[in-house]
Amino acid sequence: MHCPFCRHPDSRVIDSRTADDGTAIRRRRQCPECNRRFSTTETASLTVIKRSGVVEPFSREKVVTGVRKACQGRPVTDTDLALLAQKVEETIRSTGASQIQANDIGLSILPPLRDLDEVAFMRFASVYQAFESLEDFEVAIKGLRDVRQDDAKVGESAPRPGRS
């Protein structure tokens, strides 16, 4: 890291802190030549490869915009959508890949959207997965019911407070 004041080719890290959302690291540095201090911010880039082949930076706002259409008229707040976008980004970043296909982002949206609102999930899935018939909807609804039953079974087997 070059010193922005004297252009010395080296610097020493004095302090490192993670940004509030965990996507960046702020480092406080000191130049060994002029002893002046400066800060740097480091982020891990995440790029999206669209169907057309165009590459662009990942955007939580694009996730929110896409999901917001499916949530119209549903009891879903802007905060809910922001949390969903954060979960999607965390899921994608946990893969360790620096580039991801746009289709994989859509697949990453489905599970947290299902947990947030089943109707919005069906709307998003019907467009995203290009439902063409009632049978496609029936299969998706059966999948939702199966997940709901699995969740209920897990809830029944969980130990209840105050009972042994």
C-alpha positions, 0 to 999 in steps of 0.5 A: 500500500503506497502512502498517499502523502509521500508515495512510500511503497510500504505502510504498517497496519495499526488497527483493523475493524470490520464494517457494520454489515461485515462486508468490508474491513477498515484498516488504519495504516501508518507510513514508516517514512513520513509517519503520517496515518491514513485509512483504507477500506477493503472489500471482497468483490462479488460479480454477477454473470448475467444470462447475456454474458455481461458482468456487473457488481452484485447489488442487494438493491437489485435483489430487493427490487426483484422481490418487491414485485412479488411482494406487492399487496403482501404484509412484507416491509422494506426491512424484511426485504433488506434482511432477505437481500442480506441473507441472499448475499451471505449465502452467495459469499459463503460459497467463496466464489468471486463470480456467480451466475444470475440464475444462482442468485434467483435460486438463493432468493427462493428459500428465504422468500419462502420463509418470509411469505409463501404467496410472494414465494409462489409469485416469484417462483412462477416467474423465475422458474417459468411456470407454464401450466397449472401442474407447475403450480401444483408441484410447487404448492406440494413442495411448500406443503411438504416443507411446512409438514417437515417444519411441523415435525421438527417443532413437535420433536423439539424439547419443550421448556419445563418438561423432561 
